[in-house]
């Protein structure tokens, strides 16, 4: 968190908030009304990642202020501070996409804990398993950009381009969302994977990032096996739907990656970058329908717990030496 802006028309409350947050790693700024808060964000929006605003103020109230700030920068975490918390206020705040509530009078320790909870939950609620969220909640620094060991999984639909030419858009969207992204995403979640992104008809899943766990490579491979098995069940339900069949190939590689929240002011995401990502994507491209291809680095971490068949080495752009790959048996 780079900076926090606190908006309140009472000077004593502003001083209290600064004292409450003085031990935090981020810098706290204060202004006395909504208009000045909005102007502050216009001038320094790249340095502010959270705004706390009092609800009842002269001029613009807190919800009006935070709504405008949200339009200026959707990435800012927005929190309303109020001693007038009513159901009507809560509903209005929800409609405006406010991220959380704080109430007056506030306790210093409580407000610090609540601020971290709201901020971390906003960043992670859409793409990490619940237990990983709790680990990061205990250690917010886990989201800072860093190099770490991880296993990366890519899955992709075979023959998807041809499918887009044969199937109506509404049917295709339903197929992608309900018969592919949703069930396979749940499998990744259940195996401690972090859904990194959807890329067209591909999914990228990280194991060991942002939080390393035990046997991340094994988790990635067992998740891939479960995904391929799930396609059999899904295809049983698709037999009478316009001839659609879910056919996927999967690639997995392990190694050192750079992970962190990166992107523009309008769009950020937690993602991983590195050779393991490139190799996993390449192996996915080589995998045939129903196949799971893994790199040497992933195979070495399985300790013989998964049956694999060695393949001829493949040449990957950007890597001078051939890459040794294995096909997961069955």
NORJO-V351873 format. One record per helix or strand. SS is the DSSP state (H for helix, E for strand). FROM is the first residue (numbers start at 0). LEN is the number of residues. If there is no record, write none. Layout:
ss-><SS	SS>
from-><FROM	FROM>
len-><LEN	LEN>
This chain:
ss-><E	H	E	H	E	H	E	H	E	H	H	H	E	H	H	E	E	H	E	E	H	E	H	E	E	E	E>
from-><2	10	26	33	49	61	76	86	99	107	129	139	145	159	168	193	201	215	247	267	274	291	295	307	313	322	324>
len-><5	10	5	14	5	11	6	9	4	17	9	4	12	7	22	6	6	23	16	6	12	4	5	3	1	1	4>
